[in-house]
Amino acid sequence: MVVANHRNAQLIINQKHLYHNIKMATERLNAGTELFMVVKADGYGHGAVQVAQVAIKAGASGFCVAVLDEALELRAAGIVDYPILVLGLTDPADAAVAAENNISLTVSSAQWLTQVAVMFNDLAEIKPLSVHFGLDTGMGRIGFQNKMELTQALTTLQANANYFNFDGIFTHFSTADSADDAYFQYQLTNFKNLMTVVNPQPKYVHVANSATSLWHDYTGSNMVRYGISGYGYNPSGREIEQLPYSLEPAMSLETQISYCKQVTAGKSIGYGATYTTTQPEWIGTVPIGYADGIPRNLQGFYVLIDGQKCEIVGRVCMDQFMIKLPHELPVGTKVTVMGQSGDKMISADDIAEYTGTISYEILCGFSQRLPRKYI
């Protein structure tokens, strides 16, 4: 997708806020524990390379991504001296690329290890591949589910020790951001039980995502995978409000009024004629829409102009949406879709709550058509 540089609308990424969030987390680490910044999905929409560069300054020791190409992007950007873990599963055919670029891959079956070993055996020269074993303790996504599966994989790994470095083992908690920790404790018990067959343990044993690092004891784990909180958001939304340190949202979305008109009473606005004026109103048009990541069902929510709420009227279109203005405003007037304006603030949590989703989806949903501006 082309970047719309010739349209006044941009995501503004505050690097000071990124630094603050990550630095606060690194300062709370237990002795001997490292922090890997999660920069998957283009750094949750903030720009993976730019976030990684800030994270290094704030004390991050490595990075987590979702797919191999995201790891290769960091390497191509010159981030070569820091470990990178691909959290998702990678095709065995791409294992050699990961090994060559010193990228760690997640393993969830002995069969995968066997396939890679066979391929590596046919290569004249190959670097050992670093791997992290994923354990499914209750997330139900990927990973070894029982001791038998795990022991088989460990045996396969040992039999092919010249091809692999056993660098880490981990699990992922599905309810670490919930006030009720019963299922968290269930998963933790499962993890400890599975770990009884892992001897010796690898360099990294990691269970802590953002939520775990904020609210749970992760003793026995020596690495934190720091995600949403690095970008300034509470992983629980508003369920758990108490935080050990302040989080500062790093992303804002600003644009402008592209057109302003007065309409008479009884005029309908937007697709489906879902909003009709009851009196003469000033209507402003904003030049971004759902193709830019503005949720289509944001009708009835609001944007900010000089600290004043202006209701979104009519359905959000692909490239534009309309707002009700207090009075006539000139074309070019600044519109804050997300961020601070005067004494008011719209956060990704506010948008998420209105649209029935989570802040993660809002942040990741802004498209590449919106240019990113770093301050």
C-alpha positions in Angstrom: 0.0 0.0 0.0 1.3 3.5 -0.9 2.0 5.9 1.9 -0.3 8.9 1.7 2.3 11.7 2.2 0.3 14.2 0.2 -2.6 14.1 2.7 -2.6 15.8 6.0 -3.1 12.8 8.3 -0.4 11.0 10.2 0.4 8.7 13.1 2.7 10.5 15.5 5.0 8.2 17.5 6.4 9.7 20.7 9.8 8.0 21.2 10.2 9.5 24.7 7.0 7.7 25.8 8.3 4.5 24.3 11.6 4.9 26.2 9.8 5.6 29.5 7.6 2.5 29.3 10.4 0.2 28.4 12.8 1.8 30.9 10.4 1.4 33.7 10.0 -2.3 33.0 13.8 -2.9 32.7 14.4 -1.2 36.0 11.9 -3.6 37.7 13.6 -6.8 36.4 14.7 -9.3 38.9 18.5 -9.9 39.0 19.6 -12.1 36.1 16.4 -11.4 34.2 16.3 -9.9 30.7 13.7 -8.1 28.7 12.9 -8.9 25.1 10.8 -6.2 23.4 8.0 -7.6 21.3 8.0 -5.8 18.0 5.8 -8.1 15.9 3.1 -6.6 13.6 5.5 -3.7 12.8 5.9 -2.9 16.5 2.1 -3.0 17.1 1.8 -0.4 14.3 4.5 1.9 15.7 7.3 0.8 13.4 9.4 -2.3 14.4 12.8 -0.9 13.6 12.2 2.4 15.2 10.8 0.8 18.4 13.7 -1.6 18.5 16.2 1.2 18.4 14.5 2.9 21.3 14.2 -0.3 23.2 17.9 -0.9 23.0 18.6 2.5 24.6 16.0 1.6 27.3 17.8 -1.6 28.2 16.1 -4.3 26.1 18.3 -7.4 25.6 16.6 -8.9 22.6 13.4 -9.0 20.5 10.4 -11.1 19.8 8.5 -11.2 16.5 5.7 -13.3 15.0 7.2 -14.4 11.7 10.7 -14.9 10.2 10.4 -11.9 7.8 9.9 -9.6 10.8 13.2 -10.8 12.2 14.9 -10.4 8.9 13.7 -6.8 8.7 15.5 -6.1 12.0 18.7 -7.7 10.8 18.6 -5.8 7.6 18.2 -2.6 9.6 21.5 -3.2 11.3 20.2 -4.8 14.5 22.6 -7.7 14.3 24.0 -8.1 17.8 20.8 -8.8 19.7 18.9 -12.2 19.9 15.6 -12.4 18.0 13.0 -15.0 18.7 10.2 -15.9 16.2 7.2 -16.7 18.4 5.2 -18.3 15.6 5.9 -21.5 13.8 8.3 -21.4 10.8 8.3 -23.8 7.8 11.3 -26.2 8.1 12.3 -25.2 4.6 13.2 -21.7 6.0 15.2 -22.9 9.0 18.5 -22.5 7.2 17.7 -18.8 6.6 17.1 -18.3 10.3 20.3 -20.1 11.2 22.4 -18.0 8.8 21.0 -14.8 10.3 21.2 -16.0 14.0 17.5 -16.0 14.5 15.9 -18.3 17.0 12.8 -20.3 16.0 10.0 -21.8 18.1 9.6 -25.6 18.1 6.4 -27.5 18.9 7.1 -31.0 17.6 9.9 -33.6 17.4 8.9 -34.1 13.7 9.9 -30.5 12.9 13.3 -31.0 14.4 13.8 -34.2 12.4 12.8 -32.5 9.2 15.3 -29.7 9.8 18.1 -32.1 10.7 17.6 -34.0 7.5 17.8 -30.9 5.4 20.8 -29.6 7.3 22.6 -32.9 6.8 22.4 -32.3 3.0 24.0 -28.9 3.3 27.8 -28.5 2.8 28.0 -25.9 5.6 25.4 -24.7 8.0 25.4 -22.8 11.3 23.5 -24.4 14.2 20.0 -23.2 14.6 18.9 -21.7 17.9 15.5 -23.0 19.1 13.0 -22.3 21.9 10.5 -25.0 22.8 7.0 -23.8 23.2 4.8 -25.4 25.9 1.1 -25.4 25.6 0.0 -25.2 29.3 -3.6 -24.1 28.5 -3.5 -21.4 25.8 -4.4 -24.1 23.2 -2.4 -22.5 20.4 1.0 -24.1 19.8 3.5 -26.1 21.9 4.1 -29.4 23.6 1.1 -30.5 25.7 2.5 -33.4 27.8 5.8 -34.9 29.1 5.8 -37.7 26.5 5.8 -35.2 23.6 8.3 -33.0 25.2 10.7 -35.9 26.1 10.6 -37.2 22.6 11.5 -33.7 21.2 14.3 -33.3 23.8 15.7 -36.8 22.7 15.5 -35.8 19.1 17.3 -32.5 19.9 20.1 -34.3 21.7 20.5 -36.7 18.9 21.1 -33.8 16.5 23.0 -31.6 18.8 25.4 -30.5 16.0 22.5 -28.9 14.2 20.7 -27.1 17.1 21.3 -24.8 20.0 18.7 -25.4 22.8 18.4 -21.7 23.6 15.0 -21.4 25.4 11.7 -22.8 26.6 8.5 -20.9 27.3 4.8 -20.8 27.7 2.1 -18.1 27.2 -0.5 -17.3 29.8 -4.0 -16.7 28.5 -5.5 -14.9 31.5 -2.5 -13.1 33.1 -4.4 -9.8 32.5 -7.5 -11.0 34.5 -8.3 -10.2 38.0 -9.2 -13.8 38.6 -5.9 -15.7 38.7 -7.3 -19.3 39.0 -6.6 -20.2 35.4 -3.2 -18.5 35.5 -2.2 -20.7 38.5 -3.5 -23.7 36.6 -1.2 -22.9 33.7 1.7 -22.2 36.0 1.3 -25.6 37.6 1.2 -27.2 34.2 4.4 -25.4 33.2 6.3 -26.5 36.3 5.2 -30.0 35.8 6.4 -30.1 32.2 9.7 -28.5 33.2 10.5 -31.5 35.4 11.7 -33.5 32.3 13.9 -30.6 31.0 17.4 -31.2 32.3 19.6 -29.3 31.8 17.5 -26.2 31.3 18.3 -23.9 28.4 19.6 -20.3 28.7 16.2 -18.7 28.6 13.2 -19.9 30.5 10.4 -17.4 29.9 6.7 -17.2 30.9 6.2 -13.5 31.5 4.3 -11.3 29.0 3.4 -7.7 29.8 0.6 -8.7 32.1 2.6 -11.3 34.0 5.5 -8.8 34.5 3.0 -6.3 35.9 0.9 -8.4 38.3 2.4 -11.8 38.9 5.4 -13.5 40.4 7.4 -15.1 37.6 10.2 -16.7 39.7 11.9 -19.4 37.8 11.6 -17.4 34.6 14.6 -15.2 33.5 13.2 -13.3 30.5 10.2 -11.0 30.0 8.5 -10.7 26.7 7.4 -7.1 26.9 4.6 -6.2 24.5 1.6 -3.9 24.7 2.8 -2.1 27.9 5.9 -1.0 26.0 3.6 1.0 23.8 1.9 2.6 26.7 -1.2 0.4 27.3 -2.6 -1.6 30.2 -2.9 -5.2 28.9 -6.1 -5.7 30.9 -7.8 -2.7 29.4 -9.6 -1.4 32.4 -10.2 -4.6 34.4 -7.1 -4.1 36.5 -6.4 -0.4 37.0 -3.5 -0.6 39.5 -0.1 -0.4 37.9 3.4 -0.5 39.4 4.4 2.4 37.2 2.8 4.9 34.8 2.3 3.9 31.2 2.4 6.6 28.5 0.7 5.9 25.2 3.2 6.4 22.4 0.9 6.8 19.4 -1.4 9.6 18.3 -3.4 10.1 15.2 -3.9 13.6 13.8 -5.5 14.9 10.6 -7.6 17.9 9.6 -10.9 19.1 8.3 -10.8 18.7 4.5 -14.3 20.2 3.9 -16.9 22.2 5.9 -20.5 22.9 5.0 -23.8 23.8 6.6 -26.7 21.5 6.0 -30.4 22.1 6.7 -32.6 20.0 8.9 -33.7 16.7 7.5 -30.4 16.0 5.6 -28.9 12.5 5.8 -25.2 11.9 6.1 -23.1 9.0 4.9 -23.8 5.5 3.6 -27.2 4.0 4.6 -28.5 7.4 5.6 -27.9 6.3 9.3 -27.7 9.9 10.6 -30.2 12.7 9.7 -29.9 16.2 11.0 -32.8 17.6 13.1 -31.7 21.2 12.7 -29.2 23.2 10.6 -25.8 21.8 11.4 -22.2 22.4 10.4 -20.6 19.2 9.1 -16.9 18.7 8.6 -15.4 16.0 6.5 -12.2 14.2 7.7 -10.0 12.6 4.9 -9.3 9.2 6.5 -11.5 6.1 6.8 -11.6 2.4 7.4 -8.9 1.8 4.8 -6.7 3.7 7.1 -7.8 1.7 10.1 -10.6 3.8 11.5 -13.3 1.3 12.6 -16.3 1.5 10.4 -18.7 1.3 13.3 -17.2 4.4 15.1 -20.4 6.4 14.3 -21.6 8.1 17.4 -18.1 8.3 18.9 -16.1 11.5 18.7 -12.9 13.2 17.7 -11.3 16.2 19.4 -10.9 19.7 18.0 -9.2 22.2 20.4 -10.1 20.0 23.3 -13.8 19.9 22.3 -15.6 16.7 21.4 -17.1 16.5 17.9 -19.4 13.6 17.2 -18.8 11.3 14.3 -22.0 11.3 12.2 -22.9 8.7 9.6 -21.0 5.6 8.9 -17.2 5.8 8.5 -16.4 5.5 4.8 -13.4 3.8 3.2 -11.4 7.1 2.9 -13.4 9.7 4.8 -15.8 10.3 7.6 -18.0 13.2 8.8 -18.2 15.0 12.1 -20.7 17.5 13.6 -19.0 20.8 14.3 -20.0 23.4 17.0 -19.8 26.1 14.3 -18.1 26.8 11.0 -14.4 25.9 11.0 -11.9 26.5 8.3 -10.5 23.7 6.1 -7.2 22.7 7.6 -8.4 22.8 11.3 -6.5 20.1 13.3 -8.5 17.0 14.2 -7.3 14.6 16.9 -8.6 11.1 16.3 -6.5 9.5 19.0 -4.3 11.4 21.4 -4.3 14.6 23.5 -6.1 17.8 22.6 -6.4 20.5 25.2 -7.4 18.9 28.5 -9.0 15.9 26.8 -7.6 12.6 25.7 -8.8 9.8 23.3 -6.9 6.6 23.9 -6.9 3.3 21.9 -8.7 1.9 25.0 -11.5 4.4 24.5 -11.9 3.5 20.8 -11.6 -0.2 21.6 -14.3 0.0 24.3 -16.7 1.8 22.0 -16.2 -0.7 19.2 -16.1 -3.8 21.3 -12.5 -4.8 20.9 -9.1 -4.3 22.6 -6.4 -1.7 22.3 -4.1 -4.1 20.5 -6.4 -4.4 17.5 -6.9 -0.7 17.3 -3.1 0.0 17.3 -2.3 -2.8 14.9 -5.2 -1.9 12.6 -3.8 1.5 11.3 -2.7 0.8 7.8 0.5 1.7 6.0 -1.3 4.4 4.1 -0.9 6.6 7.2 2.6 7.9 7.4 4.4 7.5 10.7 6.0 10.6 12.2 8.6 10.1 15.0 9.1 12.8 17.6 
